[in-house]
């Protein structure tokens, strides 16, 4: 089942680039929010 889905998604290069781009976008967005929360948390402690 998972193999079928992978073949369907990664059949075209545009789908592959779209999925990898969205993953990297949300990963970087999450890291930025994590940094903001750490910065705000340490400022509240001090």
Long-range contacts (C-beta under 8 A, 24 or more apart in sequence): none
